[in-house]
Amino acid sequence: MPPRRPVPDPHSRLVIADASTRNWVDTWAPPAIKPYLKLARFDRPIGAWLLLFPCWWSQTLAERSLGRPYPDLWFVALFMVGAFVMRGAGCTWNDIVDRDFDGRVERTALRPIPSGQVSVKQALAFAAGLCLVGFLVLIQFNWFTVWVGIASLGLVATYPFFKRFTWWPQVMLGLTFKWGALVGWTAVSGSFAPATFVLYAACILWTIGYDTIYAHQDKEDDAMLGLKSTALRLGSSTRPALVGCYAGALVLWSMAGILAGAGLVYFATLVVVSLQLVWQIATLDIDDSANCLVRFRSNQWVGWLIFLGTAVDMVWAAARV
Protein backbone atom coordinates (compact mmCIF):
# COMPACT_ATOMS: atom_id res chain seq x y z
CA MET A 1 0.00 0.00 0.00
CA PRO A 2 1.42 3.45 -0.90
CA PRO A 3 2.18 5.86 1.93
CA ARG A 4 -0.77 7.77 3.35
CA ARG A 5 -1.36 11.12 1.76
CA PRO A 6 -0.48 14.25 3.78
CA VAL A 7 -3.32 15.24 6.06
CA PRO A 8 -4.89 18.45 4.78
CA ASP A 9 -5.97 21.26 7.01
CA PRO A 10 -9.52 20.33 8.06
CA HIS A 11 -10.50 23.98 7.85
CA SER A 12 -9.30 24.44 4.28
CA ARG A 13 -11.69 24.69 1.36
CA LEU A 14 -11.23 21.31 -0.30
CA VAL A 15 -13.96 20.51 -2.78
CA ILE A 16 -14.43 16.76 -3.28
CA ALA A 17 -14.21 15.74 -6.92
CA ASP A 18 -17.86 15.04 -7.78
CA ALA A 19 -19.26 17.98 -5.79
CA SER A 20 -20.12 21.29 -7.39
CA THR A 21 -17.34 23.84 -6.93
CA ARG A 22 -19.98 26.22 -5.57
CA ASN A 23 -21.76 23.78 -3.26
CA TRP A 24 -23.16 25.32 -0.11
CA VAL A 25 -21.07 23.23 2.30
CA ASP A 26 -17.72 24.42 0.97
CA THR A 27 -19.03 27.95 0.46
CA TRP A 28 -21.02 28.65 3.61
CA ALA A 29 -20.72 25.93 6.27
CA PRO A 30 -18.72 26.66 9.46
CA PRO A 31 -15.29 24.98 9.28
CA ALA A 32 -15.87 22.88 12.41
CA ILE A 33 -18.85 21.01 10.95
CA LYS A 34 -17.85 21.04 7.30
CA PRO A 35 -16.16 17.58 7.35
CA TYR A 36 -19.28 16.02 8.89
CA LEU A 37 -21.56 17.61 6.31
CA LYS A 38 -19.28 16.15 3.66
CA LEU A 39 -19.42 12.74 5.32
CA ALA A 40 -23.20 12.92 4.99
CA ARG A 41 -22.80 14.04 1.34
CA PHE A 42 -24.67 17.29 1.93
CA ASP A 43 -22.22 18.84 -0.53
CA ARG A 44 -23.42 16.26 -3.09
CA PRO A 45 -27.15 15.84 -2.41
CA ILE A 46 -28.10 13.98 -5.60
CA GLY A 47 -27.91 10.62 -3.81
CA ALA A 48 -30.33 11.78 -1.13
CA TRP A 49 -32.81 12.85 -3.78
CA LEU A 50 -32.50 9.50 -5.53
CA LEU A 51 -33.19 7.80 -2.19
CA LEU A 52 -36.14 10.09 -1.48
CA PHE A 53 -38.06 9.86 -4.75
CA PRO A 54 -39.20 6.22 -4.39
CA CYS A 55 -40.59 7.13 -0.96
CA TRP A 56 -42.61 9.94 -2.49
CA TRP A 57 -43.66 7.86 -5.50
CA SER A 58 -44.85 5.04 -3.30
CA GLN A 59 -46.65 7.40 -0.94
CA THR A 60 -48.49 9.19 -3.74
CA LEU A 61 -49.38 6.01 -5.64
CA ALA A 62 -50.75 4.50 -2.42
CA GLU A 63 -52.77 7.65 -1.79
CA ARG A 64 -53.97 7.59 -5.42
CA SER A 65 -55.13 3.99 -4.95
CA LEU A 66 -57.19 5.14 -1.96
CA GLY A 67 -58.75 8.01 -3.90
CA ARG A 68 -57.15 10.79 -1.90
CA PRO A 69 -57.16 14.22 -3.56
CA TYR A 70 -53.60 15.32 -2.82
CA PRO A 71 -50.41 14.07 -1.11
CA ASP A 72 -50.11 14.24 2.67
CA LEU A 73 -47.59 17.06 3.03
CA TRP A 74 -46.61 15.95 6.54
CA PHE A 75 -45.53 12.59 5.10
CA VAL A 76 -43.74 14.36 2.25
CA ALA A 77 -41.72 16.36 4.79
CA LEU A 78 -41.00 13.35 6.99
CA PHE A 79 -39.71 11.32 4.06
CA MET A 80 -37.51 14.20 2.97
CA VAL A 81 -35.86 14.53 6.38
CA GLY A 82 -35.57 10.76 6.76
CA ALA A 83 -34.02 10.27 3.32
CA PHE A 84 -31.37 12.94 3.81
CA VAL A 85 -30.29 11.80 7.28
CA MET A 86 -30.32 8.09 6.48
CA ARG A 87 -28.44 8.62 3.26
CA GLY A 88 -25.93 10.53 5.35
CA ALA A 89 -25.68 7.66 7.82
CA GLY A 90 -25.27 5.13 5.02
CA CYS A 91 -22.58 7.17 3.28
CA THR A 92 -20.71 7.64 6.55
CA TRP A 93 -20.72 3.88 7.11
CA ASN A 94 -19.62 3.35 3.52
CA ASP A 95 -16.70 5.75 4.01
CA ILE A 96 -15.67 3.97 7.20
CA VAL A 97 -15.64 0.60 5.41
CA ASP A 98 -13.88 1.95 2.31
CA ARG A 99 -11.44 4.33 3.98
CA ASP A 100 -8.31 2.48 2.83
CA PHE A 101 -9.56 2.26 -0.76
CA ASP A 102 -10.71 5.90 -0.83
CA GLY A 103 -7.30 7.15 0.24
CA ARG A 104 -5.72 5.57 -2.83
CA VAL A 105 -8.10 7.06 -5.41
CA GLU A 106 -7.80 10.66 -6.57
CA ARG A 107 -11.58 11.23 -6.82
CA THR A 108 -12.18 10.12 -3.21
CA ALA A 109 -8.91 10.98 -1.46
CA LEU A 110 -10.31 14.25 -0.10
CA ARG A 111 -13.20 12.56 1.69
CA PRO A 112 -13.09 13.39 5.40
CA ILE A 113 -11.87 10.03 6.74
CA PRO A 114 -9.01 9.18 4.33
CA SER A 115 -7.86 12.80 4.36
CA GLY A 116 -7.67 12.77 8.18
CA GLN A 117 -10.32 15.41 8.83
CA VAL A 118 -12.52 12.98 10.80
CA SER A 119 -11.47 9.89 12.77
CA VAL A 120 -13.25 6.56 12.50
CA LYS A 121 -14.61 6.95 16.05
CA GLN A 122 -15.94 10.41 15.26
CA ALA A 123 -17.53 9.10 12.06
CA LEU A 124 -19.20 6.24 13.94
CA ALA A 125 -20.61 8.65 16.51
CA PHE A 126 -21.87 10.91 13.74
CA ALA A 127 -23.54 8.00 11.94
CA ALA A 128 -25.20 6.92 15.19
CA GLY A 129 -26.57 10.42 15.66
CA LEU A 130 -28.00 10.46 12.14
CA CYS A 131 -29.58 7.04 12.72
CA LEU A 132 -31.22 8.37 15.87
CA VAL A 133 -32.76 11.24 13.90
CA GLY A 134 -33.87 8.76 11.24
CA PHE A 135 -35.50 6.59 13.91
CA LEU A 136 -37.35 9.58 15.36
CA VAL A 137 -38.72 10.24 11.88
CA LEU A 138 -39.62 6.59 11.34
CA ILE A 139 -41.70 6.30 14.52
CA GLN A 140 -44.01 9.03 13.27
CA PHE A 141 -45.50 6.36 10.99
CA ASN A 142 -47.53 3.25 11.86
CA TRP A 143 -45.77 0.33 13.55
CA PHE A 144 -45.84 -1.89 10.49
CA THR A 145 -43.86 0.80 8.66
CA VAL A 146 -41.45 1.10 11.59
CA TRP A 147 -40.57 -2.58 11.31
CA VAL A 148 -40.31 -2.39 7.53
CA GLY A 149 -37.87 0.50 7.92
CA ILE A 150 -35.80 -1.32 10.54
CA ALA A 151 -35.59 -4.35 8.24
CA SER A 152 -33.53 -2.29 5.77
CA LEU A 153 -30.62 -1.89 8.19
CA GLY A 154 -29.13 -5.27 7.30
CA LEU A 155 -28.90 -4.21 3.66
CA VAL A 156 -27.40 -0.85 4.62
CA ALA A 157 -24.75 -2.50 6.79
CA THR A 158 -23.65 -5.09 4.21
CA TYR A 159 -23.91 -3.15 0.95
CA PRO A 160 -20.37 -1.62 1.03
CA PHE A 161 -18.77 -5.08 1.07
CA PHE A 162 -20.39 -6.45 -2.08
CA LYS A 163 -18.05 -4.77 -4.56
CA ARG A 164 -15.26 -6.86 -3.07
CA PHE A 165 -16.64 -10.15 -4.40
CA THR A 166 -19.40 -9.60 -7.00
CA TRP A 167 -19.53 -7.83 -10.35
CA TRP A 168 -23.10 -6.76 -9.50
CA PRO A 169 -22.94 -4.50 -6.42
CA GLN A 170 -25.36 -2.18 -8.21
CA VAL A 171 -28.06 -4.83 -7.70
CA MET A 172 -27.43 -4.70 -3.97
CA LEU A 173 -27.47 -0.91 -4.12
CA GLY A 174 -30.88 -1.06 -5.79
CA LEU A 175 -32.26 -3.40 -3.14
CA THR A 176 -30.92 -1.10 -0.41
CA PHE A 177 -31.39 2.34 -1.89
CA LYS A 178 -34.94 1.82 -3.11
CA TRP A 179 -36.35 0.35 0.11
CA GLY A 180 -38.34 3.55 0.39
CA ALA A 181 -40.67 2.19 -2.30
CA LEU A 182 -41.86 -0.27 0.36
CA VAL A 183 -41.89 2.20 3.25
CA GLY A 184 -43.85 4.88 1.41
CA TRP A 185 -46.71 2.52 0.63
CA THR A 186 -47.01 1.03 4.10
CA ALA A 187 -46.89 4.48 5.70
CA VAL A 188 -50.11 5.31 3.88
CA SER A 189 -51.98 2.00 3.94
CA GLY A 190 -50.42 0.05 6.81
CA SER A 191 -49.84 -2.97 4.56
CA PHE A 192 -48.30 -4.08 1.28
CA ALA A 193 -50.10 -4.37 -2.06
CA PRO A 194 -49.03 -5.89 -5.40
CA ALA A 195 -48.22 -2.42 -6.72
CA THR A 196 -45.72 -1.97 -3.87
CA PHE A 197 -43.45 -4.75 -5.08
CA VAL A 198 -43.84 -3.87 -8.74
CA LEU A 199 -42.75 -0.31 -7.96
CA TYR A 200 -39.82 -1.60 -5.87
CA ALA A 201 -38.65 -3.82 -8.75
CA ALA A 202 -38.90 -0.90 -11.19
CA CYS A 203 -36.80 1.26 -8.90
CA ILE A 204 -34.14 -1.45 -8.57
CA LEU A 205 -33.76 -1.65 -12.37
CA TRP A 206 -33.56 2.14 -12.56
CA THR A 207 -30.83 2.15 -9.91
CA ILE A 208 -28.77 -0.53 -11.66
CA GLY A 209 -28.92 1.61 -14.79
CA TYR A 210 -27.96 4.98 -13.39
CA ASP A 211 -25.36 3.60 -10.98
CA THR A 212 -23.66 1.69 -13.79
CA ILE A 213 -23.27 5.07 -15.51
CA TYR A 214 -21.84 6.50 -12.27
CA ALA A 215 -19.46 3.54 -11.84
CA HIS A 216 -17.82 4.22 -15.20
CA GLN A 217 -16.13 7.20 -13.53
CA ASP A 218 -14.20 4.84 -11.26
CA LYS A 219 -13.59 1.81 -13.48
CA GLU A 220 -9.82 2.28 -13.85
CA ASP A 221 -9.32 2.82 -10.12
CA ASP A 222 -11.65 -0.05 -9.25
CA ALA A 223 -9.75 -2.38 -11.54
CA MET A 224 -6.45 -1.30 -9.98
CA LEU A 225 -7.79 -1.90 -6.47
CA GLY A 226 -9.39 -5.25 -7.30
CA LEU A 227 -12.94 -3.94 -6.80
CA LYS A 228 -15.87 -4.97 -8.99
CA SER A 229 -18.80 -3.16 -10.61
CA THR A 230 -21.32 -3.50 -13.40
CA ALA A 231 -19.30 -0.89 -15.31
CA LEU A 232 -16.30 -3.24 -15.38
CA ARG A 233 -18.44 -6.31 -16.03
CA LEU A 234 -20.44 -4.80 -18.88
CA GLY A 235 -17.78 -2.61 -20.49
CA SER A 236 -18.74 -1.89 -24.10
CA SER A 237 -22.05 -3.68 -23.55
CA THR A 238 -23.18 -0.96 -21.14
CA ARG A 239 -25.53 0.77 -23.60
CA PRO A 240 -27.67 -2.31 -24.43
CA ALA A 241 -27.72 -3.20 -20.73
CA LEU A 242 -29.03 0.28 -19.95
CA VAL A 243 -31.73 -0.16 -22.58
CA GLY A 244 -32.81 -3.34 -20.79
CA CYS A 245 -32.77 -1.80 -17.32
CA TYR A 246 -34.54 1.41 -18.25
CA ALA A 247 -37.11 -0.31 -20.49
CA GLY A 248 -37.86 -2.77 -17.71
CA ALA A 249 -38.24 0.08 -15.23
CA LEU A 250 -40.69 1.89 -17.51
CA VAL A 251 -42.79 -1.24 -17.98
CA LEU A 252 -42.90 -1.87 -14.24
CA TRP A 253 -43.64 1.78 -13.42
CA SER A 254 -46.56 1.51 -15.84
CA MET A 255 -47.77 -1.70 -14.20
CA ALA A 256 -47.53 -0.11 -10.74
CA GLY A 257 -49.62 2.80 -12.01
CA ILE A 258 -52.25 0.46 -13.42
CA LEU A 259 -52.43 -1.50 -10.17
CA ALA A 260 -52.74 1.74 -8.18
CA GLY A 261 -55.49 3.10 -10.42
CA ALA A 262 -53.40 5.99 -11.77
CA GLY A 263 -54.83 8.10 -14.57
CA LEU A 264 -53.76 9.72 -17.81
CA VAL A 265 -51.48 12.35 -16.26
CA TYR A 266 -49.32 9.68 -14.62
CA PHE A 267 -48.87 7.73 -17.85
CA ALA A 268 -48.22 10.89 -19.87
CA THR A 269 -45.46 11.69 -17.37
CA LEU A 270 -43.87 8.29 -18.03
CA VAL A 271 -43.68 9.17 -21.72
CA VAL A 272 -41.63 12.26 -20.84
CA VAL A 273 -39.51 10.15 -18.47
CA SER A 274 -38.82 7.68 -21.28
CA LEU A 275 -37.47 10.52 -23.44
CA GLN A 276 -35.12 11.57 -20.65
CA LEU A 277 -33.85 8.01 -20.24
CA VAL A 278 -33.36 7.67 -24.00
CA TRP A 279 -31.30 10.87 -23.93
CA GLN A 280 -29.07 9.42 -21.21
CA ILE A 281 -28.35 6.30 -23.23
CA ALA A 282 -27.99 8.00 -26.62
CA THR A 283 -25.53 10.65 -25.41
CA LEU A 284 -23.55 8.56 -22.94
CA ASP A 285 -19.77 8.36 -23.34
CA ILE A 286 -18.54 5.73 -20.91
CA ASP A 287 -14.94 6.91 -21.31
CA ASP A 288 -15.72 10.51 -20.31
CA SER A 289 -16.15 10.91 -16.54
CA ALA A 290 -17.74 14.35 -16.83
CA ASN A 291 -20.25 13.00 -19.34
CA CYS A 292 -21.14 10.12 -17.00
CA LEU A 293 -21.57 12.41 -14.01
CA VAL A 294 -23.95 14.73 -15.87
CA ARG A 295 -26.12 11.82 -17.04
CA PHE A 296 -26.12 10.27 -13.58
CA ARG A 297 -27.21 13.54 -12.00
CA SER A 298 -29.93 14.00 -14.62
CA ASN A 299 -31.88 11.20 -12.96
CA GLN A 300 -33.11 13.83 -10.54
CA TRP A 301 -35.39 14.93 -13.41
CA VAL A 302 -36.82 11.40 -13.55
CA GLY A 303 -37.56 11.62 -9.85
CA TRP A 304 -39.29 14.98 -10.00
CA LEU A 305 -41.28 14.10 -13.11
CA ILE A 306 -42.80 10.93 -11.65
CA PHE A 307 -43.51 12.52 -8.27
CA LEU A 308 -45.14 15.64 -9.69
CA GLY A 309 -46.94 13.62 -12.35
CA THR A 310 -48.47 11.37 -9.71
CA ALA A 311 -49.41 14.31 -7.49
CA VAL A 312 -51.05 16.19 -10.36
CA ASP A 313 -52.85 13.00 -11.38
CA MET A 314 -54.32 12.80 -7.86
CA VAL A 315 -55.51 16.41 -7.94
CA TRP A 316 -56.87 16.05 -11.47
CA ALA A 317 -58.82 12.91 -10.57
CA ALA A 318 -60.31 14.57 -7.46
CA ALA A 319 -61.32 17.66 -9.45
CA ARG A 320 -63.25 15.54 -11.94
CA VAL A 321 -65.35 13.80 -9.30
C-alpha positions in Angstrom: 0.0 0.0 0.0 1.4 3.4 -0.9 2.2 5.9 1.9 -0.8 7.8 3.3 -1.4 11.1 1.8 -0.5 14.2 3.8 -3.3 15.2 6.1 -4.9 18.5 4.8 -6.0 21.3 7.0 -9.5 20.3 8.1 -10.5 24.0 7.9 -9.3 24.4 4.3 -11.7 24.7 1.4 -11.2 21.3 -0.3 -14.0 20.5 -2.8 -14.4 16.8 -3.3 -14.2 15.7 -6.9 -17.9 15.0 -7.8 -19.3 18.0 -5.8 -20.1 21.3 -7.4 -17.3 23.8 -6.9 -20.0 26.2 -5.6 -21.8 23.8 -3.3 -23.2 25.3 -0.1 -21.1 23.2 2.3 -17.7 24.4 1.0 -19.0 27.9 0.5 -21.0 28.7 3.6 -20.7 25.9 6.3 -18.7 26.7 9.5 -15.3 25.0 9.3 -15.9 22.9 12.4 -18.9 21.0 10.9 -17.8 21.0 7.3 -16.2 17.6 7.4 -19.3 16.0 8.9 -21.6 17.6 6.3 -19.3 16.2 3.7 -19.4 12.7 5.3 -23.2 12.9 5.0 -22.8 14.0 1.3 -24.7 17.3 1.9 -22.2 18.8 -0.5 -23.4 16.3 -3.1 -27.1 15.8 -2.4 -28.1 14.0 -5.6 -27.9 10.6 -3.8 -30.3 11.8 -1.1 -32.8 12.9 -3.8 -32.5 9.5 -5.5 -33.2 7.8 -2.2 -36.1 10.1 -1.5 -38.1 9.9 -4.8 -39.2 6.2 -4.4 -40.6 7.1 -1.0 -42.6 9.9 -2.5 -43.7 7.9 -5.5 -44.8 5.0 -3.3 -46.6 7.4 -0.9 -48.5 9.2 -3.7 -49.4 6.0 -5.6 -50.8 4.5 -2.4 -52.8 7.7 -1.8 -54.0 7.6 -5.4 -55.1 4.0 -4.9 -57.2 5.1 -2.0 -58.8 8.0 -3.9 -57.1 10.8 -1.9 -57.2 14.2 -3.6 -53.6 15.3 -2.8 -50.4 14.1 -1.1 -50.1 14.2 2.7 -47.6 17.1 3.0 -46.6 15.9 6.5 -45.5 12.6 5.1 -43.7 14.4 2.2 -41.7 16.4 4.8 -41.0 13.3 7.0 -39.7 11.3 4.1 -37.5 14.2 3.0 -35.9 14.5 6.4 -35.6 10.8 6.8 -34.0 10.3 3.3 -31.4 12.9 3.8 -30.3 11.8 7.3 -30.3 8.1 6.5 -28.4 8.6 3.3 -25.9 10.5 5.4 -25.7 7.7 7.8 -25.3 5.1 5.0 -22.6 7.2 3.3 -20.7 7.6 6.5 -20.7 3.9 7.1 -19.6 3.3 3.5 -16.7 5.7 4.0 -15.7 4.0 7.2 -15.6 0.6 5.4 -13.9 2.0 2.3 -11.4 4.3 4.0 -8.3 2.5 2.8 -9.6 2.3 -0.8 -10.7 5.9 -0.8 -7.3 7.1 0.2 -5.7 5.6 -2.8 -8.1 7.1 -5.4 -7.8 10.7 -6.6 -11.6 11.2 -6.8 -12.2 10.1 -3.2 -8.9 11.0 -1.5 -10.3 14.2 -0.1 -13.2 12.6 1.7 -13.1 13.4 5.4 -11.9 10.0 6.7 -9.0 9.2 4.3 -7.9 12.8 4.4 -7.7 12.8 8.2 -10.3 15.4 8.8 -12.5 13.0 10.8 -11.5 9.9 12.8 -13.3 6.6 12.5 -14.6 7.0 16.1 -15.9 10.4 15.3 -17.5 9.1 12.1 -19.2 6.2 13.9 -20.6 8.7 16.5 -21.9 10.9 13.7 -23.5 8.0 11.9 -25.2 6.9 15.2 -26.6 10.4 15.7 -28.0 10.5 12.1 -29.6 7.0 12.7 -31.2 8.4 15.9 -32.8 11.2 13.9 -33.9 8.8 11.2 -35.5 6.6 13.9 -37.4 9.6 15.4 -38.7 10.2 11.9 -39.6 6.6 11.3 -41.7 6.3 14.5 -44.0 9.0 13.3 -45.5 6.4 11.0 -47.5 3.3 11.9 -45.8 0.3 13.5 -45.8 -1.9 10.5 -43.9 0.8 8.7 -41.5 1.1 11.6 -40.6 -2.6 11.3 -40.3 -2.4 7.5 -37.9 0.5 7.9 -35.8 -1.3 10.5 -35.6 -4.3 8.2 -33.5 -2.3 5.8 -30.6 -1.9 8.2 -29.1 -5.3 7.3 -28.9 -4.2 3.7 -27.4 -0.8 4.6 -24.7 -2.5 6.8 -23.7 -5.1 4.2 -23.9 -3.1 0.9 -20.4 -1.6 1.0 -18.8 -5.1 1.1 -20.4 -6.4 -2.1 -18.0 -4.8 -4.6 -15.3 -6.9 -3.1 -16.6 -10.2 -4.4 -19.4 -9.6 -7.0 -19.5 -7.8 -10.3 -23.1 -6.8 -9.5 -22.9 -4.5 -6.4 -25.4 -2.2 -8.2 -28.1 -4.8 -7.7 -27.4 -4.7 -4.0 -27.5 -0.9 -4.1 -30.9 -1.1 -5.8 -32.3 -3.4 -3.1 -30.9 -1.1 -0.4 -31.4 2.3 -1.9 -34.9 1.8 -3.1 -36.4 0.3 0.1 -38.3 3.5 0.4 -40.7 2.2 -2.3 -41.9 -0.3 0.4 -41.9 2.2 3.3 -43.9 4.9 1.4 -46.7 2.5 0.6 -47.0 1.0 4.1 -46.9 4.5 5.7 -50.1 5.3 3.9 -52.0 2.0 3.9 -50.4 0.0 6.8 -49.8 -3.0 4.6 -48.3 -4.1 1.3 -50.1 -4.4 -2.1 -49.0 -5.9 -5.4 -48.2 -2.4 -6.7 -45.7 -2.0 -3.9 -43.5 -4.7 -5.1 -43.8 -3.9 -8.7 -42.8 -0.3 -8.0 -39.8 -1.6 -5.9 -38.7 -3.8 -8.7 -38.9 -0.9 -11.2 -36.8 1.3 -8.9 -34.1 -1.5 -8.6 -33.8 -1.6 -12.4 -33.6 2.1 -12.6 -30.8 2.1 -9.9 -28.8 -0.5 -11.7 -28.9 1.6 -14.8 -28.0 5.0 -13.4 -25.4 3.6 -11.0 -23.7 1.7 -13.8 -23.3 5.1 -15.5 -21.8 6.5 -12.3 -19.5 3.5 -11.8 -17.8 4.2 -15.2 -16.1 7.2 -13.5 -14.2 4.8 -11.3 -13.6 1.8 -13.5 -9.8 2.3 -13.9 -9.3 2.8 -10.1 -11.7 0.0 -9.2 -9.7 -2.4 -11.5 -6.4 -1.3 -10.0 -7.8 -1.9 -6.5 -9.4 -5.2 -7.3 -12.9 -3.9 -6.8 -15.9 -5.0 -9.0 -18.8 -3.2 -10.6 -21.3 -3.5 -13.4 -19.3 -0.9 -15.3 -16.3 -3.2 -15.4 -18.4 -6.3 -16.0 -20.4 -4.8 -18.9 -17.8 -2.6 -20.5 -18.7 -1.9 -24.1 -22.1 -3.7 -23.6 -23.2 -1.0 -21.1 -25.5 0.8 -23.6 -27.7 -2.3 -24.4 -27.7 -3.2 -20.7 -29.0 0.3 -20.0 -31.7 -0.2 -22.6 -32.8 -3.3 -20.8 -32.8 -1.8 -17.3 -34.5 1.4 -18.2 -37.1 -0.3 -20.5 -37.9 -2.8 -17.7 -38.2 0.1 -15.2 -40.7 1.9 -17.5 -42.8 -1.2 -18.0 -42.9 -1.9 -14.2 -43.6 1.8 -13.4 -46.6 1.5 -15.8 -47.8 -1.7 -14.2 -47.5 -0.1 -10.7 -49.6 2.8 -12.0 -52.3 0.5 -13.4 -52.4 -1.5 -10.2 -52.7 1.7 -8.2 -55.5 3.1 -10.4 -53.4 6.0 -11.8 -54.8 8.1 -14.6 -53.8 9.7 -17.8 -51.5 12.3 -16.3 -49.3 9.7 -14.6 -48.9 7.7 -17.9 -48.2 10.9 -19.9 -45.5 11.7 -17.4 -43.9 8.3 -18.0 -43.7 9.2 -21.7 -41.6 12.3 -20.8 -39.5 10.2 -18.5 -38.8 7.7 -21.3 -37.5 10.5 -23.4 -35.1 11.6 -20.7 -33.8 8.0 -20.2 -33.4 7.7 -24.0 -31.3 10.9 -23.9 -29.1 9.4 -21.2 -28.4 6.3 -23.2 -28.0 8.0 -26.6 -25.5 10.6 -25.4 -23.6 8.6 -22.9 -19.8 8.4 -23.3 -18.5 5.7 -20.9 -14.9 6.9 -21.3 -15.7 10.5 -20.3 -16.1 10.9 -16.5 -17.7 14.3 -16.8 -20.3 13.0 -19.3 -21.1 10.1 -17.0 -21.6 12.4 -14.0 -24.0 14.7 -15.9 -26.1 11.8 -17.0 -26.1 10.3 -13.6 -27.2 13.5 -12.0 -29.9 14.0 -14.6 -31.9 11.2 -13.0 -33.1 13.8 -10.5 -35.4 14.9 -13.4 -36.8 11.4 -13.6 -37.6 11.6 -9.9 -39.3 15.0 -10.0 -41.3 14.1 -13.1 -42.8 10.9 -11.6 -43.5 12.5 -8.3 -45.1 15.6 -9.7 -46.9 13.6 -12.3 -48.5 11.4 -9.7 -49.4 14.3 -7.5 -51.1 16.2 -10.4 -52.9 13.0 -11.4 -54.3 12.8 -7.9 -55.5 16.4 -7.9 -56.9 16.1 -11.5 -58.8 12.9 -10.6 -60.3 14.6 -7.5 -61.3 17.7 -9.4 -63.3 15.5 -11.9 -65.4 13.8 -9.3 
